[in-house]
Amino acid sequence: MESRLLEIFVGWEDKLEDDEWYFSNSFESIYNGMSPEEAFNYIPNVIEVLFKLDDDYLIW
């Protein structure tokens, strides 16, 4: 699943230009269908990806 999360940030500028809800829709496609426990257990994956990002805009 981490690869799905990382893929969201590839070419994000163009995707965001085409769809202002790009990030929201992309993240929803990952957590949609997860149980609350699965979503909670996924938090470390999200944090790990945040540490890999170099762009402050994406982190905030």
C-alpha positions in Angstrom: 0.0 0.0 0.0 2.9 2.4 0.6 3.6 2.3 -3.1 0.0 3.5 -3.8 0.6 6.3 -1.4 3.9 7.3 -3.0 2.3 7.2 -6.5 0.0 10.0 -5.5 2.9 12.4 -5.3 4.3 11.5 -8.8 3.4 14.3 -11.2 1.1 15.8 -8.7 1.4 19.3 -10.1 -0.3 18.4 -13.4 -2.9 16.2 -11.8 -3.8 18.9 -9.3 -4.1 21.4 -12.1 -6.6 19.2 -13.8 -8.5 18.2 -10.7 -8.5 20.5 -7.7 -9.7 17.6 -5.6 -6.9 15.3 -6.7 -5.3 14.7 -3.3 -8.7 14.2 -1.6 -9.8 11.7 -4.2 -6.5 9.9 -4.3 -6.3 9.5 -0.5 -9.9 8.4 -0.4 -9.2 5.7 -2.9 -6.7 4.3 -0.4 -8.6 4.4 2.8 -12.1 3.8 1.3 -13.1 0.3 2.4 -10.7 0.1 5.3 -12.1 -0.6 8.7 -11.3 1.9 11.4 -8.7 -0.4 12.8 -7.0 -0.8 9.4 -7.0 2.9 8.9 -5.5 3.5 12.3 -2.8 0.8 11.6 -2.0 2.5 8.3 -0.9 5.8 10.1 2.8 4.6 10.3 2.8 4.2 6.5 1.6 7.7 6.0 4.2 9.1 8.4 6.9 7.1 6.6 5.9 8.6 3.3 5.8 12.1 4.8 9.4 11.7 5.9 10.4 10.8 2.3 8.8 14.0 0.8 11.1 16.9 0.1 8.5 19.5 -0.8 7.1 21.5 2.1 3.9 22.2 0.2 3.1 18.4 0.1 3.9 17.9 3.7 1.6 20.6 5.0 
